[in-house]
Amino acid sequence: MLLDTASLYFRAYFGVPESMKSPDGQPVNAVRGLLDFITRLVQDHRPDRLVACMDADWRPQWRVDLIPSYKTHRLAAEATEGEEEIPDTLAPQVPVIEAVLDALGIARVGVPGYEADDVIGTLATAAAGPVQIVTGDRDLFQLVDDERGVTVLYPVKGVGSPQVVDNAYLAEKYGVTGASYADLAALRGDASDGLPGVKGIGEKTAAQLLQAYSDLAGVRAAAADPGSKLTPARRKNLLEGAAYLDVAPTVVRVATDVPLPAFDPALPAEPLDPMTLEALTTRWGLGTSLTRLLDTLAQAGTGVAS
């Protein structure tokens, strides 16, 4: 199980009331919410390995060099250059989340110059067995692979009722499979990531083009072929978007060759650092959120259902 950790703690932050505070009155809603999410995921899906994938670089320069608008709107207006805009009461919780995961012994992997998506892509591609990716980010739908057993658990109302995203779901919802999703995303664009897409081509049109011409290369070849059946307007838009389409696939596709550090993905049955974890529990008032997770990890380690 691969966690898109930032996606989950943002969801926890906005889904759990800020009235959940530490003994000294600081919000810990994202911390406790994330712990509750992990508990539920382990209870429901029983992974034997779990990795919390991190954004060591949420806006890698190599992506910005190709498309300067990439995630520009997420930059904090008055923050340090390149710093992501994060709610004031969430930012202080991120180091606490990292410390708690480390003390628990849950693998936490981030690589300088890469996003969590890239870490997930690398791990999912290299995995020998089934993989479940937990994320609220549709970009990772491109990793869905029925043959290799790679699915996405996409939280709907919460991690307890996720949409299981496989190729059948993608075909019904978007008209493409995981193998074509990145091409669809490049054509369609994504305002939330600062990707303009091709003028006049939305999600449905992108899917129609990919169904007709197999992949992005086929679509572009059709645009360059005066004898193809593309309408004049679509041909014009695709040709005018050539410079964008030259670079968009590299930006949209997750990396699958990230140089990962050594780590142990095994789900811990007991805390790696009990003393540090106890101190964190006391300092931040993690209470039943941590107790439930510890109980669940212990039960998972003995094979006893919770």
N, C-alpha and C positions, 0 to 999 in steps of 0.2 A: 504494500500500500504506500503510495507516494502522496504526500500532502503538499498542496500549494499553500504554504503556511500563511503568507500574507493575506491571500484571498480569504482564508478561514478566520484569521484574527480580526480583519476588517468586518467580516460578517458578524462575528461575536460582539465587536465593539458597538455596532449599530443595532444589534438584536437584544443585547442584555443591558438593563438599566444602569446608568452611571451611579445610581444609589448604592450599588455593590462596591464597597470601599474597604480599604485597608484600615487597620486600627488607628492610624493617624489621619484618616480621612481622604486618602488619595484613591481615585477610581481604579478598580482592578477588574472591571467588567470584561475587558478583552482577554485578560489572563485566565480568569475563571471560566469564561465562555469557551475558550479554546480547549481547556482541560476537559470540560464537559463534552465538547465535540469529539475529542479523541476517545474518551470513555465510550461514547455511543458507537463510534465507528469500530472499535475493537470488539465490543459486545456483539454488534450486528454482523460483522464480516470476518472476524477471527483471523486476521492476518498473522503470519508467523514472522514477517519482517515489515518494518515501518520506517519510513524516512521523512523527516520534516525538511522539505526543500525550501531554501531561503533565497531572497533577492540580495545577493552581495552587491549587485549593481542593477538597480531597477530600470535604468535607461542607458544601456551600454553605448559607448561612443561609436563603436563600429556600426550600430544601427542608425544613430543620429547622423553620422557622416553620409549615409546613403539617403536617408529621408530626414532632413533637419526638423520637420514638424513632429517627429515621433515623440509622443507623450509630452509635448511642449506645454499643453494646458495644465498639466499636473505639477509643473514646477511651482514651488512656493515663491510668491512675488517678492518677498523681502528676506528670503532665506539665503543661506550660503549657496553659491553657484552650483547648480546640479542637484540640489537637495529636493526631495519629493515633498509635496505639501501633504502633511498628515495632521489630523485633528490634534489640537493642543493636548488633550487629555489621553490620546492614544499613544503618542510618541514615547512618553516615559514608561509605558507598559511593555514596549517591545524588548528592551534589555531584560526585563523581569521574565518574560516568556522564554527568552533564550537561556537564561540562567536556570529556570525550572526544567526545561527540556534536557539540558546538560546534566543536571543533578539526577534526573530520573534515569538517564542513560538512553534516552530516545535519540537516535542518530539525527543530527542537524547538519545539513550540507548546503553550503553556498560557495560559489567560486568567483573571485574577482573578475570583473569584465563580463559577467553573465547574469541573466535573470533566473529566477526559480524555474521558469518554463524550460529553460535550456538544461538545467540539472535534471528535471523530470524527463525531458526528451532523451537525454543520454542514458539514464537509468532504465527507462521503459524499453528503449531499443536494445539494450544489452541484456535485459532480463531473460532467463531461460524458461521461466514459468509464467503463469497468469499474473497480470498487473492490474490493480485498481488505482486510478488517479482521482484524487478528491480535490475538486476545484470549482469555483464559480466563474471561471474564465473560459469562454467558448473557444479561445485560441487553441486550447489543448485538445479540442475535438479532432484535430489533425493527427493525433497519435492513436486514435481508435483503430484496432486491428483485430478482427474476429479470429483470424487464423492463428494469431499469436496469443490471443486471450487478453488483449489490452482494452479495457473499458474505462469510461469516465463516470464517476459518481458526481452528478451535478446537483447540488442542494437546491431544492425547490422552496419548501417552507423551512427546511433545516436539514441537518445531516441525517436525521432519523427517517426522512422520506425523500431520498435523492432520486432524481431521474437517472436510470442506468442508460448511459449513452453507448450504443453499439452501432454497427453499420445499418441495421434495420431502422433504428431511430433516426439516424442521420438521413437516410434515404427518404423517409417519410416527412421529416421536418424541413430538410434543406434540398433534397433532390440529389445529394452527392454522398459518397462514402468518406471515411476518414482519409483515405489516400488522396482525395480531391479537395478536401476542406480548405487547405492552405491556399489553393488556387482560387477557390470561391472567395476566401477572405481578402485576397489581394485585389481581385476584380471589384468586389463590393466596397472595399475600404472599411474603416472603422473609426468613427469620429472620436470614440473614447480613447483611442491610441494615437490619434493624430495622423491617421492614414487616409488620404483623400479618396482613394479608389479611382475608377475610371468614370468620367462624367457620363451620366445617363444610364449607368449600369448598377442596378440594385441587386438585392439577393436573388430574386426570382430570375431576373435576366441572366445573372452570372451562372446560375444553375442550368438554365436552358442552353447557354453557350457551351458549358462543359459537357452536358449530355450529348450535344451535337458534335463536338470536336475533341472529346476525350480528356484533354488537359489544357493548361494555359498555353503551352507551346502550339497546340493544335488550333486554339482560338486565334492566336497571333498570326499563325500561318494563313488562316482563313481571311483575316483582315488584310493581309498583304496580297491575297490572290483575287484579282478582279473577277474571276469566274466563280467565286464562292457564292453561297446563297445568303450571305449577310446583307441586311438592309443597308442602304447608303449611310443612314445616321449612325448605326452601330459601327460600321466600318470606319467612319470618320472619327468617332469617339475613341475607338481602339488605337487607331494610328496616331491621333493627337496625344494619347496617353502613353506612347511608346517609351518615353524617358522614365516615367514612373514605373511602368511594367518591367523595365530592365532591372530595377533594383528592388521592387516590392517583394518578390518571392524570398529574397535573402533576409529581408527584415521580418516578414511574416512567419516564415518557417522557423520552428525551434531548432536550436543546435542539437546535434546528436553525438558530438565528439568532444564534449567538454572534458578537460583534464581534471578528474575528480580526486580529492584527497582520500587517503585511507580512512575507512570508517566501518563500524559494525552495525549492520542494519537489523540485527536480531531484536525482536520485541523483548524488552527487559521484563523479567518476572519480579524483580525487586530493584530498588533504587541503586544507581551506580555510586552515589555520594549521599548517604543518609543524613549525615550531619549538616551538610550544606542545605539539603532539602528541608530539613527541620527548621533551620534558621530562616529560610525563605518563607516557609509556611507561617512562622511566627511574625516575621516582619510585614508580610503582605496580607495576612489573614485569608489564606487560600481555602481553609475549612473543608467543607464536604466535597468541594470540587476535586481537591487533590485526594482526599480519602477514597472517594469512589473510583478514581482512576487507579490508585494503588491497588485497591481490592480487585479491580478488573484485570490489571496486569498480572497479579498473583494467580488469579483463577485461570487466565489464559495460559500461564506458564505451566500449570498442572493439568491442563486439558479439561478443567471443570467448567461447565457452562455457568454463566452468571444468571 
